[in-house]
């Protein structure tokens, strides 16, 4: 078997818009987790140049863990890779944009029967039946620059000063995050077990991370099996509806017994301290195994494309 040349494309956290967890130890872990049939290389993203594109074209596959560069986001990196015909592991540009656009995400979810919180125009907040709200950047990353407020103290000035914010009711309840990866044969996708994101006290308002206080990762939660299965089925339907590739991670709220999709991360961080590797490891799935499945899935998708192309040329 010929060993394929794989290159990890990343940008150090200081160069990414949201300061993702990509450090030297992260990259070292990637190299150690490379499947045996691939010979790994690594490069830092250096810019949107033809010279750099030609360099990347030398490799069989680019394992894309580049979450941005300067003011450009991960979807901009993907668009540049695609425009230059560079094969990579992440979801394509159109899928990423569709998933990141919180304004149109409810429409996508509705088509596959998955509930999301309503979007409320700023002019209708004061007359809404809801009493608490959350404002999010329309295209922002998960958990970034969010604002929670009550109807009695609507921060109109702040909301008007922020670019393209969407406003939704704040759903009280329990929050979970659900990772999606290829199955063992890479013939389809599966959901990992939900991980609960729980506040470190009894407060009602919390967001994953520390913007509204500390939260904890809870693997051994007491969510009933029926709700757990329904949650995973919903997440998987959205993953497929968006045409996502490789992996994804979706945040979910369970409020008054109903499951709501909140946000979708099309390129979950793969640092050992991040959600998806943490959940997978608990299920006995190593980072190397995740990589193997992603790469095998990509190979199978390429084979299907080649077969379809061959058939179309014969017609």
LOZAVEX-291365 format. One line per 5 residues: for each residue x, y, z of C-alpha. Coordinates in steps of 0.2 Angstrom, whole numbers, plus 5000, padded with zeros to 4 digits. Example, Ala and Ser with C-alpha at 12.3 -4.5 7.8 and 13.67 -1.06 7.14 Angstrom:
! LOZAVEX-291365
5062 4978 5039  5068 4995 5036
This chain:
! LOZAVEX-291365
5000 5000 5000  5007 5017 4995  5008 5029 5010  4998 5045 5007  5004 5062 5011
4993 5071 5023  4996 5089 5029  4988 5097 5044  4983 5115 5040  4981 5126 5056
4983 5143 5062  4989 5147 5080  4976 5153 5092  4983 5170 5092  4980 5172 5073
4962 5166 5074  4946 5177 5076  4940 5168 5091  4956 5162 5099  4953 5143 5097
4963 5131 5106  4977 5127 5094  4994 5126 5102  5010 5117 5099  5004 5103 5110
4988 5102 5100  4998 5100 5084  5009 5087 5092  4994 5077 5097  4988 5078 5079
5004 5071 5072  5004 5056 5085  4986 5052 5080  4989 5051 5062  4982 5034 5055
4996 5022 5049  4992 5023 5030  4996 5042 5030  5013 5051 5032  5010 5067 5041
5016 5085 5038  5011 5101 5046  5010 5119 5041  5004 5135 5048  4992 5145 5037
5002 5159 5029  4990 5168 5018  4979 5168 5003  4992 5167 4990  4994 5156 4974
5011 5151 4980  5004 5143 4996  4990 5135 4986  5002 5127 4975  5012 5121 4990
4996 5113 4998  4992 5104 4981  5007 5093 4983  4998 5083 4997  4985 5070 4995
4974 5078 5008  4974 5093 5019  4967 5089 5036  4959 5106 5039  4960 5112 5057
4962 5130 5053  4949 5141 5062  4953 5157 5053  4967 5169 5050  4967 5187 5055
4950 5194 5052  4945 5179 5041  4935 5165 5048  4935 5146 5045  4923 5147 5031
4934 5160 5022  4948 5147 5023  4937 5134 5016  4931 5144 5002  4949 5148 4997
4954 5130 4998  4939 5125 4987  4943 5140 4974  4960 5132 4972  4954 5114 4970
4963 5108 4986  4955 5093 4994  4952 5095 5013  4943 5087 5027  4931 5100 5033
4913 5104 5027  4911 5114 5012  4909 5133 5011  4890 5133 5008  4887 5120 5022
4897 5130 5034  4889 5147 5030  4871 5139 5031  4875 5132 5048  4883 5148 5054
4868 5159 5049  4857 5159 5064  4844 5169 5055  4840 5155 5043  4845 5140 5053
4827 5139 5060  4821 5137 5042  4833 5122 5039  4828 5114 5055  4810 5116 5052
4811 5106 5036  4817 5091 5045  4805 5093 5060  4818 5100 5073  4813 5114 5084
4823 5129 5087  4820 5145 5098  4810 5158 5089  4818 5174 5082  4810 5190 5088
4813 5207 5080  4820 5220 5091  4804 5230 5089  4793 5216 5096  4803 5212 5111
4793 5223 5123  4776 5216 5118  4782 5198 5117  4775 5184 5129  4793 5180 5134
4801 5188 5149  4820 5184 5146  4830 5185 5130  4847 5181 5122  4855 5191 5108
4868 5182 5098  4879 5188 5083  4870 5181 5067  4886 5173 5061  4896 5172 5077
4905 5157 5084  4896 5147 5098  4896 5156 5115  4904 5172 5109  4898 5189 5112
4881 5184 5118  4870 5195 5129  4856 5189 5141  4843 5202 5147  4825 5203 5154
4810 5212 5146  4811 5225 5160  4828 5231 5156  4830 5229 5137  4848 5236 5132
4842 5245 5116  4858 5255 5114  4869 5240 5115  4858 5230 5103  4858 5244 5090
4877 5246 5092  4881 5228 5088  4881 5221 5070  4868 5209 5064  4862 5202 5081
4848 5190 5082  4836 5189 5097  4828 5174 5104  4819 5169 5120  4831 5163 5133
4826 5145 5136  4828 5140 5154  4832 5122 5156  4847 5110 5154  4860 5112 5140
4869 5098 5131  4881 5096 5117  4881 5082 5105  4895 5077 5093  4894 5069 5076
4907 5058 5068  4907 5044 5055  4903 5027 5061  4916 5013 5062  4914 5008 5043
4913 5027 5038  4897 5022 5029  4886 5035 5038  4887 5046 5053  4883 5043 5071
4880 5054 5087  4891 5053 5102  4883 5052 5119  4876 5069 5124  4887 5079 5137
4878 5090 5149  4885 5108 5151  4880 5112 5169  4882 5128 5179  4893 5126 5194
4879 5133 5205  4860 5133 5205  4859 5149 5194  4846 5149 5180  4856 5159 5167
4871 5151 5160  4880 5148 5144  4894 5136 5140  4911 5143 5144  4913 5157 5157
4904 5172 5150  4890 5170 5163  4899 5161 5176  4908 5144 5176  4901 5128 5169
4905 5110 5171  4906 5095 5159  4895 5081 5165  4896 5065 5156  4887 5054 5168
4871 5064 5168  4854 5057 5172  4845 5061 5156  4832 5048 5152  4836 5036 5137
4821 5041 5127  4825 5060 5128  4843 5056 5124  4839 5046 5109  4827 5059 5102
4841 5072 5105  4853 5062 5095  4841 5059 5081  4837 5077 5079  4856 5082 5079
4859 5069 5066  4845 5075 5055  4851 5093 5055  4869 5087 5051  4863 5078 5036
4851 5092 5031  4866 5105 5031  4876 5093 5021  4890 5093 5034  4906 5082 5032
4918 5074 5044  4911 5080 5060  4901 5092 5069  4895 5097 5086  4878 5104 5091
4872 5113 5107  4854 5108 5113  4843 5114 5126  4829 5104 5135  4816 5116 5141
4799 5111 5148  4802 5093 5141  4805 5099 5123  4821 5098 5114  4828 5113 5105
4843 5115 5093  4853 5131 5098  4869 5132 5088  4880 5121 5076  4899 5120 5076
4904 5113 5059  4922 5112 5064  4923 5106 5082  4940 5110 5090  4951 5095 5092
4962 5100 5106  4962 5087 5120  4953 5099 5132  4939 5102 5119  4922 5095 5120
4922 5082 5105  4938 5073 5109  4933 5073 5127  4917 5065 5124  4924 5052 5111
4938 5047 5123  4925 5043 5136  4917 5031 5124  4933 5023 5120  4936 5032 5103
4953 5039 5102  4958 5055 5092  4967 5043 5080  4951 5033 5077  4941 5049 5074
4954 5054 5061  4954 5037 5053  4935 5038 5051  4935 5055 5044  4948 5051 5031
4940 5035 5026  4923 5044 5024  4931 5057 5013  4939 5043 5002  4922 5034 5000
4913 5051 4996  4927 5054 4982  4924 5036 4975  4905 5040 4974  4909 5056 4965
4921 5048 4953  4908 5034 4949  4894 5046 4946  4906 5056 4935  4910 5041 4925
4892 5036 4923  4887 5053 4917  4901 5053 4904  4895 5037 4897  4877 5043 4895
